[in-house]
Amino acid sequence: MSSDVLATSVSTLSALNAAIAAADQATTAGSYEIDLAAGANIELTGALNAINLHAGVTLDIEGEGATLNGANAQGVSDHQRGLFVYAGTVTIESLTIANAEAVGGSSGSGGGGAGLGGGLFVANDVVHGAASAGAVTLTNVNFSGDSAKGGSSGVSVLGGGGGGLGGDGYSGGGGVERAPTAPRTEARAPEMGLCSAPRRLKSWAGAGPGAGASVGSLM
């Protein structure tokens, strides 16, 4: 079955985000494709949109030897994570994800949040409204210099919630940071809030762990 090509020769962050947004907005079941420019170096100067596919939609990212690079030409980190597959079946081919960084949410008096999946994070959040769990197949995908760091913590006499995955917290718990295409604006649970980027919930103690420097998942 042929794919519906959403974008070709993608060579910039803005063009990649636009193509991911188009995939997220596709409601007709079928296979969709994003083709990167051959050998392109796409610097992650800002956040990549989360891949959040509707039911029945699959996405193929043809890297064509391109690199998603979380550092600038001088090697200074942009402090951005790599690909985030929130929902749907995704195939990624012939791509390098380098120098990407996942940082857990900071906290005022709760524990710092975990930093998970610097290069690639795959979520399973069906319970909170995702169309399906994320499922990713990698072919000739390289990870280089990616990192995951736990969020910082603070000390206070007041009780507070811990930081979350990319979301900070003050008293209600940190959040999972999601792109604007995620299905909810905000939802709260006792230990973890859910919020859409660029909004972040903030919390008020121990720094969080870092896990999955290259690939992380939340099941």
ABEGO torsion letter per residue (X at the ends): XBBBBABBGBABAAAAAAAAAAAAABABBEBBBBBBBBGBBBBBABBBBBBBBBBGBBBBBBAGGBBBBABBAAGBBAGBBBBBBABEBBBBBGBBBBGBBBBBBBBAABBBBBBBGAABBBBBAAAAGBABBBBBBBBGBBBBGBBBBBBBBBBBABBBBBBBBGBBBAAAEBBBBBBAABABABBBBAABBBBBOABBBBBXXEBBBBBGAABBBBX
